[in-house]
Amino acid sequence: MKLVRFGPRGREKPGILDAKGRIRDLSKIIPDLAGEALSPKSLAKIRKQPIEKLPLVSGNPRLGACVGHVGNFIAIGLNYRDHAAETGSPIPKEPIIFNKAPTCICGPNDDTMIPKGSTKLDWEVELGIIIGQRARYLSKEKALDVVAGYCLANDVSERLFQIERSGQWTKGKSCETFGPLGPWLVTKDEIKDPQNLAMWLDVNGEKRQRGNTKTMIFDCKHIVWCCSQYFVLEPGDVIITGTPPGVALGMKPEPKFLKAGDAVTLGIDGLGEQHQKIVKFKM
């Protein structure tokens, strides 16, 4: 299933794509694509619905983040060998885990705002894992059992804040609009192998990132298992899993960071595309 959230920011409704790619309203079946609505029992209930009889959503509504009310937004750093090399970083011996503030989450096609004081705005196409069951101390073999599905993510980053302002990475990763998720939550039964998905990102139509999840240092199973050893995972938590090479930070001889007016487009096989315009900060 391809599940979506549509409507004005803060008032999104849950939906599902029908066979023709149209949105059908799920709001009489579940209150939102969030929390326990992502459990195996809830997803099974949705799967049993006669999709063609659900209300058809007219027009071209705004898409919100494909999961709502995220409690824990987790990210994995330097998880592609070539990306670590381009940034001059050593290959991690175990996953680098950090957080993005959930308040940075936005729709897949919402504008990306340049935060106050920003000079080094960057992009990162990533595979997102969406958790569907409470989990702690998982065995590695069963780690993917708690996954509800996958999504496309852009780990928007401000490198000045992240690298040059000392402290944890969180402040360079958590500014408003730095977490576009979607367009869809694709349930895991539709993603036969999360470790063989082509991914790409362009800026103003120019090639920036090309990669495949098969080149991750730590695969999805290892990442979910590892996270569960350190903290409890709850339904609706999101883990983004690292980015392939091609970020602005790694450009030689001179990085080309994002500026107002730039257009970023990105996608992952089976998970759709995102389109963002870079805009100046606005209240």
VEXPA-802451 format. One record per residue: residue in one letter; x, z, y of N, C-alpha, C in turn. Coordinates in steps of 0.001 Angstrom, whole numbers, plus 500000, padded with zeros to 6 digits. Layout:
N
AXZYXZYXZY ...
//
This chain:
283
M500840500000498804500000500000500000500875500000501246 K500358499351502283500981499395503597500042500172504526 L500479501354504911499654502257505703500161502287507139 V499233502345508086499584502274509506498845503353510285 R499320503570511506498599504395512473498446503545513727 F497230503464514235496955502552515341496180503255516441 G496334502762517663495595503310518787496510503893519849 P495928504425520924496719504986522020497592506148521552 R498711506325522230499630507406521869498919508755521926 G499066509530520860498438510838520772497032510803520215 R496464509599520076495106509460519537495065508415518423 E496168508284517709496256507277516658495317507601515489 K494816506567514864493999506690513663494752506104512473 P494436506590511259495084506027510079494422504720509648 G495239503823509120494712502548508651495508502031507466 I494994500956506879495644500306505746495543498805505946 L496559498060505546496505496607505640495769496039504440 D494861495106504709494168494444503613494971493239503132 A494420492472502200495139491359501591495516490281502599 K494812490232503739495108489237504768495971489808505896 G496456491039505707497305491648506716496551492241507882 R495234492393507756494422492992508813494324494497508609 I494147495219509702494061496674509618492632497094509299 R492494497959508315491215498579507976491293500070508303 D490236500599508872490210501984509351490040502959508185 L490976503922508092490925504941507037490466506296507540 S490017506381508787489779507697509388488630508468508746 K487761507808507979486720508534507253487205508994505874 I488400508576505513488970508953504218489998510067504389 I490857509932505376491866510949505697491896511131507210 P492265512329507703492280512544509151493435511847509849 D494562511694509163495747511079509747496741510822508624 L497701509967508881498805509794507941499844510847508274 A499635512043507782500470513179508143500298514266507091 G501332515063506893501241516228506039500669515934504666 E499691516734504262499134516636502916498428515313502639 A498101514553503681497504513229503464498491512280502795 L499771512665502746500793511841502106501115512319500696 S500368513295500190500593513819498848500181512785497796 P500686512910496568500273511978495511498766511941495311 K498104513101495389496650513145495215495944512363496308 S496381512536497550495754511829498669496016510326498592 L497241509942498260497551508510498153496758507865497024 A496554508603495942495734508088494835494287507878495284 K493780508796496117492420508664496652492300507414497519 I493306507176498364493295505982499222493347504728498358 R494178504768497322494373503595496469493073503193495766 K492188504145495545490926503863494855489854503279495776 Q490115503296497075489105502815498018488940501292497931 P487714500796498053487502499344498139487903498875499544 I489133498441499688489704498169501014488840497202501826 E488309496173501178487555495155501907486235495693502463 K485820496875502029484589497469502553484849498478503672 L486125498793503916486458499700505010486299498978506348 P486006499699507442485815499050508736487043498252509166 L486796497028509596487872496160510076488183496500511527 V489463496675511835489894496982513203490057495679513965 S489351495561515077489378494316515840490562494290516801 G490878493080517237491908492910518251493310493149517710 N494191493519518630495594493732518291496032495087518840 P495588496169518193495849497497518751497327497867518717 R497689498789519614499035499350519564499241500050518219 L500424499925517661500786500648516454501579501884516841 G501160503027516312501924504246516499502969504379515409 A503757505443515467504665505740514366503857505808513079 C504433505334511974503658505208510738503429506534510035 V503960507629510555503666508965510051503503509879511254 G502500510751511185502203511608512327502645513044512115 H502785513774513223503058515219513202504255515560512310 V505334514830512501506541515042511691507132516414512015 G507331517230510982507901518554511195509412518528511280 N510042517761510410511495517704510347511927516236510308 F512665515819511317513159514443511427514661514501511181 I515045514106509990516407514276509493517126512924509518 A518408512942509828519190511712509841520494511924509081 I520997510822508525522252510828507777523265509978508533 G524406510560508847525407509858509638526464509169508786 L526973508051509297528120507355508696527923507105507204 N526756506563506840526424506390505430526673504978504918 Y527310504136505736527740502815505302529243502724505564 R529984502376504552531444502392504639531959501566505820 D531403500366506005531867499496507092531524500058508462 H530384500764508556530020501379509833530972502523510165 A531328503328509169532303504392509410533619503800509899 A534037502686509280535295502045509667535255501519511094 E534115500897511494534057500312512830534063501373513931 T533634502589513582533644503676514564534919504513514475 G535830504139513571537082504862513430536939506209512765 S535876506376511955535605507661511311536001507632509838 P536429508762509281536739508806507846535471508670507006 I535628508209505764534495508094504849534049509499504450 P532775509836504648532313511199504310532424511492502818 K532765512719502498532821513150501095531456513610500601 E530572513983501517529188514285501195528348513912502417 P527033513782502264526217513306503389526368514159504645 I526509513472505781526497514121507090525039514215507519 I524525515426507623523108515644507913522965516205509320 F522102515575510119521791516110511445520320515882511728 N519841516407512823518424516267513182518235515442514441 K517142514710514459516598514126515676515352514947516024 A515159515266517274513967516019517664512726515180517367 P511702515750516726510487514976516445509825514402517695 T510093514993518861509509514470520108510071513114520497 C511122512648519810511650511312520123510891510215519398 I510021510590518453509333509597517626508317508819518456 C508265507503518219507330506636518945506928505475518054 G506066504620518582505627503456517839506720502417517708 P506577501505516736507630500534516444507863499515517550 N506870499301518392507002498307519452506886498909520846 D506950500247520926506947500897522234508265500625522957 D508229500670524288509456500517525068510442501633524743 T511721501316524806512781502322524715513227502665526130 M513073503929526514513442504355527865514906504793527918 I515609504327528932516982504766529170516917506168529765 P517474507179529098517364508538529642518221508732530892 K517898509753531647518677510076532842520134510335532456 G521058509739533195522478509945532954523065509095531852 S522262508224531263522731507395530151523607506243530642 T524705506007529920525571504850530208525953504086528944 K525648504654527762526103504038526514524980504051525480 L523934503295525769522751503249524904522974502262523766 D522718502713522544523071501942521353521883501861520397 W522030501035519380520985500765518387521516501054516991 E520600501297516034520970501456514629519754501166513754 V519718500033513071518644499762512128518849500629510887 E517770501282510412517905502196509282516658502176508387 L516883502496507127515795502722506176515330504161506300 G514013504350506442513449505691506502512780506067505191 I512962507320504789512305507886503608511257508877504093 I510030508772503600508959509673504006508582510553502818 I508659511854503036508422512827501974506918513071501796 G506488513197500520505074513391500232504733514712499561 Q505749515469499154505500516743498481506524517780498930 R506083519043498962507015520124499267508099520179498197 A509338520327498636510429520262497663511595521138498085 R512181521808497107513430522542497332514211522568496022 Y515505522510496107516400522542494954515982521543493872 L515774520311494287515423519263493339516583518962492395 S516263518466491213517292517861490368517495516434490868 K518674515917490701518957514572491209518067513529490524 E517785513732489228516983512761488476515559512659489019 K515025513771489553513637513782490004513503513703491526 A514589513459492209514559513526493671513562512541494282 L513483511334493759512591510340494355511124510588493999 D510847511518493098509453511836492758508693512390493956 V509400513001494906508726513619496055508578512655497234 V508989511420497061508924510426498136507552509754498147 A506916509721499315505638509017499474505863507533499700 G506896507200500465507145505805500767508341505636501689 Y508466504419502197509614504039503023509137503351504292 C510006503338505302509660502637506544510922502147507228 L510724501284508191511781500806509075511955501797510216 A513210502027510623513496502926511742514622502363512591 N514602502697513868515714502420514772516232503767515259 D517442504128514834518049505389515268518719505144516623 V517906505055517666518437504814519015519360505988519382 S520501505657520000521545506659520231522151506504521619 E522429507628522258523177507608523527524570508168523211 R525574507263523172526899507646522701527618508601523658 L527344508499524951527940509453525883527490510870525540 F526185511044525347525656512363525014526149512814523642 Q526176511884522690526506512207521303527970512589521120 I528871511834521752530293511954521452531084512692522531 E530717512468523786531555512953524885531048514229525546 R529861514687525175529302515880525797529435517116524912 S530224517037523856530515518116522908529253518640522236 G529463519442521191528318519987520467527831519058519368 Q526637519299518882526068518532517785525591517150518259 W525368516243517279524908514895517595523478514874518123 T522718515937517866521283515929518144520962515470519557 K521733515910520554521371515576521935521623514110522270 G522440513409521489522606511975521692521644511139520885 K520792511821520097519904511119519176518430511418519406 S518116512308520356516771512878520431516015512599521715 C516543511761522581515853511493523839514506510817523582 E513631510917524535512294510328524417512394508853524046 T511596508428523079511513507054522543512705506660521673 F513530507626521248514703507310520428514399507271518934 G513101507312518552512771507321517130511619506414516745 P511716505103516998510641504207516551510544504165515023 L509329504383514497509093504364513055507957503405512734 G508148502563511745507106501627511331507575500186511489 P506650499238511369505220499329511611504387500018510526 W504908500009509290504103500518508188504860501599507428 L504100502457506772504603503268505673504269502479504414 V505281502026503705505066501260502481505263502206501303 T504214502388500508504306503338499398505372502890498397 K505973503883497738507177503590496951506920502653495775 D505664502554495320505377501635494220505591500178494622 E505587499885495923505798498517496399507271498213496674 I508102499242496671509532499043496897510237499301495572 K510474498233494828510993498368493464512397498957493451 D513209498598494436514581499105494493514968499355495942 P514907500609496396515273500884497785516749500646498063 Q517533500430497012518970500180497193519311498700497147 N518329497851497444518619496411497537517675495771498541 L517756496266499791516910495766500861517779495212501991 A517592493940502315518324493346503429517799493899504746 M518689494086505709518321494657507000519062493922508110 W518424493876509295519011493116510405518563493679511742 L519336493392512774518972493760514141519609492763515098 D518828492303516087519299491387517130519039491986518498 V519867491633519462519660492004520861519580490722521676 N518460490529522373518223489318523151518421488059522312 G517998488147521051518094487003520146519470486774519558 E520438487615519903521797487464519385522033488418518214 K522659487916517172522941488693515966523810489904516295 R523368491072515836524157492289515973524440492924514610 Q523394493254513856523590493900512563523007493051511435 R523760492939510369523309492357509113523854493223507994 G522992493667507096523456494548506039522464494630504909 N522755495503503966521881495711502812522039497155502361 T520930497754501967520976499162501556521831499386500309 K522190498328499618523041498501498425524448498964498801 T524811498857500078526156499282500481526186500696501055 M525076501452500904525109502862501292526186503611500499 I526826504557501143527760505446500434526981506397499525 F525936507006500067525054507900499303523671507263499265 D523142507036498055521860506344497940520692507287498236 C519493506724498256518299507499498638518102508704497732 K518280508522496440518106509632495487519069510767495813 H520327510426496080521323511451496386520980512163497692 I520519511400498689520208511981499996519069512989499899 V517974512615499221516834513535499094517249514769498307 W517964514557497212518466515688496420519325516608497281 C520260516034498019521184516825498829520433517630499883 C519526516990500605518763517708501637518022518902501032 S517467518711499839516668519779499229517511520978498808 Q518821520805498747519689521930498409519924522856499601 Y519622522363500806519928523116502025518697523602502773 F517570522897502640516356523300503337515147522752502603 V513998523350502872512753522926502231512250521642502891 L511898520686502083511272519451502560509757519607502460 E509061519171503496507601519269503534506982517868503627 P505722517719503167505048516426503299505042515957504757 G505419514713504956505475514156506297506841514230506943 D507782514954506327509154514926506834509723513521506670 V510612513151507578511218511821507564512732511964507515 I513358511182506631514819511116506550515234509671506803 I516038509447507847516599508109508047518035508125507534 T518457507007506921519529507059505933520842506409506342 G521042506130507615522296505538508060522164504061508363 T523186503514508999523109502136509498524322501325509064 P524141500021508836525276499147508522526083498833509786 P527213498125509657528030497828510836527321496898511812 G527837496885513040527301495996514065526735496705515266 V526989498016515400526493498754516566527386498473517771 A526859498742518962527630498492520186528922499296520206 L528861500538519737530033501415519760531233500800519059 G530984499981518039532074499406517255532555498056517738 M531974497528518810532358496198519292533781496194519853 K534521495134519543535858494934520066535911493599520812 P536620493512521951537380494610522566536533495518523459 E535280495133523733534478495885524694533056496046524178 P532562497284524070531172497479523639530185496849524631 K529072496360524091527992495831524926526773496735524732 F526730497813525493525624498740525370524357498158525985 L523209498736525607521924498230526065521702498546527537 K520961497650528192520613497826529601519157497446529804 A518607497862530927517199497565531228516954496062531152 G515847495703530512515482494295530363515877493705529026 D516777494354528300517176493855526989516011493955526007 A516019493082525014515011493082523959515698493289522617 V515249494294521860515812494602520544514767494265519486 T515164493511518477514293493207517343515044493573516071 L514318494115515095514960494557513864513973494509512716 G514506494488511497513634494452510335514359494797509051 I513572495136508032514063495372506678513087494679505727 D513634494040504696512794493347503716511669494240503220 G510441493738503306509281494448502784508738495541503673 L509466495870504759509061496989505612508680496541507020 G508658495242507281508204494741508573509291494677509632 E508841494486510875509745494324512004509339495227513160 Q510296495490514029510055496211515278510539495349516443 H509909495565517608510285494848518838510245495853519985 Q511386496072520618511451497042521712512070496416522963 K511497496731524106512078496360525393512741497592525980 I513922497417526520514658498520527125514227498631528581 V513784499822528978513276500009530330513930501233530972 K513921501293532274514436502445532997513555503660532757 F514138504840532900513393506085532717512208506135533665 K511072506579533152509894506733534000509176508004533592 M508631508709534557507902509948534308506521509639533723 
//
